[in-house]
Amino acid sequence: MDSSSQSQSQELLFDFPPFLRQYKDGRVERLKGTDTVPPSTDPSSAGGVASKDVLISPQSGLSARLYLPKSKSKSSQPTKLPLLVYYHGGGFVIESAFSPTYHAFLNALVAQANVVAVSVDYRLAPEHPLPIAYHDSWAALQWAGSHSTGRGPEPWLNDHVDFDRVYLAGDSAGANIVHNMCTRAAAAAAAADGALKIAGSVLIHPYFWGSERVGSEMEDPESRAAIERTWKFACPGSAGCDDPLINPAKDPNLRGLGLGCGRVLVCVAEKDIFRERGRLYFEALGGCGWNGVVEFLETQDEGHVFHLFNPDSDKAKEFIKEVGLFLNRH
C-alpha cells in the first residue's frame, strides 16, 4: 500500500459516535452493536421461548429470527396466536436481530405477550443506505404474510399464527420503520394489491425529527445539525429532516395510515431526546382524521430505549407488560 492509500485508509469521512466511523477508503468500523448470539434451541434456557433463524431472501441475504412462546413450543393445541413483526433500532447503522440485546428483549416480550415473533435483520447503512432497510422490512412483512394460507415455507407461522392479529413493533430506527411500513400498507390496501392486513403497531421511542423545534426539544444548533447529518448519512438521497420518512408530521398522506393499521401505541421516555417527536406523532394521528385508535405511554425519569439498557429494572418489566397487554387487546 502506498503512503497516499494508507493515509486515505486512516482518514475519517464520517464520525457517528458512539456507533461507527467511516473512512475515506470506504471502510466502516462499527464500535458497538456487532455481537451476536445463537437462537435458543433449548426453550428451557430462554424462559420457555424457542427461537430459530430463517433466510428470507438468498439474493439479498435478508434473514430473521423467529420466536415461539412456551404455550406453543410443546403444544399441539389448535388455538393460534398473534404475530409480531419486530424491527430493531440502532440508527439504521448498527445492531441486528441476532444481537444479545434484541435476543433477550424478544425472549422477554414473547414470553410476556404470548405471541409468535419475526425479528427482522434488515441491511444497514452506509453499505446499504436507506431506503434499502425499508425495502428489506417490507419484503420480510410480505414473506410473513405469505403464510396466511397455511402454505408458506415456515411451519411455525403456518401452524401457530392468527393472521387476523398481525402487529408491527420496533424501537428508535425500528419504530421509524414501523411507521413507514404502515403507510406503505395503507397505500397497498388502497391499491387492493392483497397486502397483509396489520391489526396494530407499537412505536417505541421513535426516531423522528424535523427542522423546526417542537415542544421542549433541545435548541442547541450544533446538536440539531448533528442529528440531521446522521440522518443524511443513513439516507443520502433524502432532502433533509423534513422528509416524511423521518418527519411524519410533514406527510400529507398521514391520515391514510388507517388503511394499513387500526391501532397504534406510541411509547416515549421522559428524558429521551426524541420524546417530543413521539408526542407530536401521537397528536398528529389523533388530529388528522385517521379512523383508528391511538394510545400514548410515557415512562418517567428514563431515557432512550432504557428497557434495552436495563432490562431487569422494575420499569423495564412494567413496560414490557404494558406492550404485551396492547398486543392482546382486540
C-alpha positions in Angstrom: 0.0 0.0 0.0 1.5 3.4 -1.0 1.6 6.3 1.5 -1.4 8.1 -0.1 -3.6 5.0 0.1 -2.5 4.3 3.7 -3.3 7.9 4.6 -6.7 7.7 3.0 -7.5 4.4 4.8 -6.9 6.2 8.1 -8.7 9.5 7.3 -12.2 9.8 8.6 -15.0 10.5 6.2 -17.8 10.5 8.8 -17.7 10.0 12.5 -21.0 8.8 14.1 -20.2 8.4 17.8 -20.7 6.2 19.6 -21.8 3.9 16.8 -19.4 3.9 13.9 -16.7 5.5 11.8 -16.4 5.5 8.0 -13.1 6.2 6.4 -12.4 7.7 3.0 -11.3 4.4 1.5 -14.9 3.2 2.2 -14.1 1.1 5.2 -16.7 1.1 8.0 -15.7 0.5 11.6 -18.6 -0.3 13.9 -17.9 0.5 17.5 -20.9 -1.3 19.0 -23.8 -3.5 18.1 -21.8 -6.1 16.4 -22.1 -9.0 18.9 -24.4 -11.9 18.1 -25.9 -14.9 19.9 -27.3 -18.1 18.5 -31.0 -18.9 18.7 -32.4 -20.7 21.7 -32.8 -24.3 20.6 -33.4 -25.2 24.2 -36.5 -23.3 25.3 -35.8 -24.1 29.0 -32.8 -21.7 28.8 -34.9 -18.8 27.4 -37.9 -18.6 29.7 -39.7 -21.2 27.7 -39.3 -19.4 24.4 -37.8 -21.3 21.4 -36.2 -19.5 18.5 -34.6 -20.2 15.2 -33.1 -18.3 12.3 -34.5 -18.3 8.7 -33.2 -17.0 5.4 -35.9 -14.9 3.7 -34.1 -13.9 0.5 -31.0 -15.7 -0.7 -30.5 -12.9 -3.2 -30.2 -10.1 -0.7 -29.3 -12.1 2.4 -32.4 -10.8 4.2 -33.0 -13.0 7.3 -34.9 -13.1 10.5 -35.1 -14.7 13.9 -38.4 -16.4 14.8 -39.7 -16.8 18.3 -42.2 -19.3 19.6 -43.6 -19.0 23.1 -43.8 -21.7 25.7 -47.5 -22.2 25.1 -46.7 -23.4 21.6 -43.2 -24.9 21.8 -44.5 -28.1 23.4 -48.2 -27.9 22.5 -50.3 -29.2 19.6 -53.4 -27.2 20.6 -55.2 -25.6 17.7 -55.5 -22.1 19.2 -53.4 -19.7 17.2 -51.6 -16.6 18.5 -50.9 -13.0 17.3 -47.9 -12.4 15.1 -45.4 -9.7 16.0 -43.1 -8.5 13.3 -40.3 -6.6 15.0 -37.7 -4.1 13.7 -34.6 -3.4 15.8 -33.2 0.0 16.4 -29.6 1.3 16.0 -29.9 4.4 13.9 -30.1 2.3 10.7 -26.3 1.7 11.1 -25.7 -0.8 13.9 -27.3 -3.8 15.7 -29.1 -6.8 14.3 -31.9 -9.2 15.0 -29.2 -11.6 16.4 -27.6 -9.3 18.9 -27.6 -10.3 22.6 -29.7 -7.1 23.4 -32.5 -7.9 21.0 -32.5 -11.6 21.5 -33.0 -11.0 25.3 -35.7 -8.4 24.7 -37.7 -10.5 22.2 -37.5 -13.5 24.5 -38.9 -11.4 27.3 -41.6 -9.8 25.2 -42.7 -13.1 23.5 -42.9 -14.8 26.9 -44.9 -11.9 28.4 -47.3 -11.3 25.4 -47.6 -15.0 24.3 -47.1 -14.1 20.6 -45.2 -15.6 17.8 -42.5 -13.1 16.6 -40.4 -12.5 13.5 -37.4 -10.2 14.3 -36.2 -8.8 11.0 -32.5 -8.5 10.2 -32.6 -5.7 7.6 -29.4 -4.4 5.9 -27.6 -1.5 7.4 -26.3 1.9 6.2 -23.9 3.1 5.0 -23.1 0.0 3.0 -26.8 -0.3 2.2 -28.2 3.2 2.5 -31.9 4.0 3.0 -34.3 3.2 1.6 -32.8 -0.4 1.5 -33.8 -1.0 5.1 -37.4 -0.1 4.2 -37.3 -2.4 1.2 -36.0 -5.3 3.3 -38.6 -4.6 6.0 -41.4 -4.7 3.5 -40.1 -7.8 1.9 -40.0 -9.5 5.4 -43.5 -8.4 6.1 -44.7 -9.8 2.7 -42.8 -13.1 3.5 -44.6 -13.4 6.8 -47.9 -12.7 5.0 -47.2 -15.5 2.5 -48.0 -17.9 5.3 -51.6 -16.7 5.8 -53.0 -19.5 3.7 -51.1 -22.1 5.8 -48.8 -23.0 2.8 -45.8 -20.8 3.5 -42.2 -22.2 3.8 -42.0 -21.8 7.7 -44.1 -24.3 9.8 -44.1 -22.1 12.9 -46.0 -19.4 11.0 -48.3 -21.8 9.2 -49.2 -23.7 12.3 -49.3 -21.2 15.1 -50.3 -17.7 13.8 -53.6 -16.0 13.6 -53.2 -13.7 10.6 -56.1 -11.5 11.7 -53.9 -10.4 14.6 -50.7 -9.2 12.9 -48.8 -6.4 14.8 -45.7 -4.4 13.9 -43.3 -3.1 16.6 -39.9 -1.5 16.7 -37.7 0.8 18.8 -35.9 4.0 17.7 -35.0 3.5 14.0 -37.1 0.4 14.1 -40.1 2.4 15.2 -39.4 4.7 12.3 -39.6 1.6 10.1 -42.9 0.6 11.7 -44.5 3.9 10.7 -43.2 3.7 7.2 -44.4 0.1 6.8 -47.9 1.2 8.0 -48.1 4.0 5.4 -46.9 1.6 2.7 -49.5 -0.9 3.8 -52.1 1.9 3.6 -51.1 2.6 0.0 -51.1 -1.1 -0.8 -54.6 -1.5 0.7 -55.9 1.5 -1.3 -54.5 -0.2 -4.4 -56.1 -3.5 -3.4 -52.9 -5.4 -4.1 -53.5 -8.0 -1.4 -51.1 -6.7 1.2 -51.1 -8.2 4.6 -53.6 -6.6 7.0 -52.0 -5.0 10.0 -54.1 -5.0 13.2 -51.9 -2.6 15.2 -48.4 -1.2 15.7 -46.1 -0.2 18.6 -43.6 2.6 18.2 -41.1 2.6 21.0 -39.2 5.8 21.3 -39.5 6.6 17.6 -36.6 8.1 15.7 -38.4 11.1 14.2 -37.0 14.6 13.7 -37.6 17.9 11.9 -36.0 21.2 11.1 -38.3 23.2 13.4 -38.1 22.7 17.1 -41.2 21.4 18.8 -42.2 21.5 22.5 -39.3 21.3 24.9 -36.9 19.9 22.3 -33.3 21.0 22.5 -32.4 24.3 21.0 -28.6 23.9 20.5 -28.0 24.4 16.8 -24.9 22.1 16.7 -26.7 19.2 18.3 -29.7 19.6 16.0 -27.3 19.8 13.0 -25.6 16.6 14.2 -28.9 14.7 14.1 -29.6 16.0 10.6 -26.1 14.9 9.5 -26.6 11.4 10.8 -29.9 11.1 9.1 -28.3 12.2 5.8 -25.6 9.7 6.4 -28.1 6.9 6.6 -30.3 8.3 3.9 -28.1 10.3 1.5 -30.9 10.7 -1.0 -33.1 12.5 1.5 -33.9 16.2 1.2 -33.3 16.5 5.0 -35.1 16.2 8.3 -38.5 17.4 6.9 -38.5 14.3 4.7 -41.8 12.4 5.6 -39.6 9.3 6.1 -38.3 10.9 9.3 -40.8 13.7 9.9 -44.3 12.1 9.6 -45.9 15.4 10.6 -44.9 16.7 7.2 -46.6 13.8 5.4 -49.8 14.9 3.7 -50.9 11.3 3.5 -50.7 10.6 7.2 -54.4 10.1 7.5 -54.1 7.1 5.1 -52.4 5.2 7.9 -55.8 3.9 9.0 -56.0 1.8 5.8 -52.9 -0.1 6.9 -53.3 -0.2 10.7 -56.2 0.1 13.1 -54.5 0.6 16.4 -51.3 2.4 17.4 -49.3 2.5 20.7 -46.8 5.4 20.9 -44.2 4.9 23.6 -41.9 7.7 24.8 -39.5 8.2 27.7 -39.3 11.5 29.7 -35.6 12.0 29.3 -35.3 10.9 25.7 -34.1 13.4 23.1 -36.9 12.1 20.8 -39.7 12.4 23.3 -41.3 15.5 21.8 -41.3 13.9 18.3 -43.1 10.9 19.7 -45.7 13.1 21.4 -46.1 15.1 18.2 -46.7 11.9 16.3 -49.4 10.8 18.8 -51.1 14.2 18.5 -50.8 14.2 14.7 -52.5 10.8 14.5 -55.3 11.9 16.8 -55.9 15.1 14.8 -55.6 14.1 11.2 -58.9 12.4 10.7 -57.4 8.9 10.7 -60.1 6.4 11.7 -58.1 4.5 14.2 -57.3 4.2 17.9 -54.0 5.7 19.2 -52.7 5.2 22.7 -49.8 7.0 24.5 -47.4 5.5 27.0 -44.8 7.6 28.7 -42.2 6.3 31.2 -41.0 8.9 33.7 -37.3 9.5 34.6 -36.0 7.3 31.9 -34.0 7.8 28.6 -34.0 6.4 25.1 -34.6 2.6 25.0 -34.0 2.3 28.7 -35.6 -1.1 28.7 -32.8 -2.5 26.5 -30.0 -1.0 28.6 -31.5 -2.0 32.0 -33.8 -4.9 31.2 -34.0 -6.2 34.8 -35.3 -2.9 36.2 -38.9 -2.7 37.5 -39.7 0.0 34.9 -38.5 -2.2 32.1 -40.5 -5.1 33.3 -43.6 -2.9 33.6 -43.0 -1.5 30.2 -42.9 -5.0 28.6 -46.1 -5.9 30.4 -47.9 -2.8 29.0 -46.7 -3.6 25.5 -47.9 -7.2 25.9 -51.3 -6.0 27.1 -51.7 -3.8 24.0 -50.8 -6.8 21.7 -53.6 -8.9 23.3 -56.4 -6.3 23.2 -58.9 -6.8 20.5 
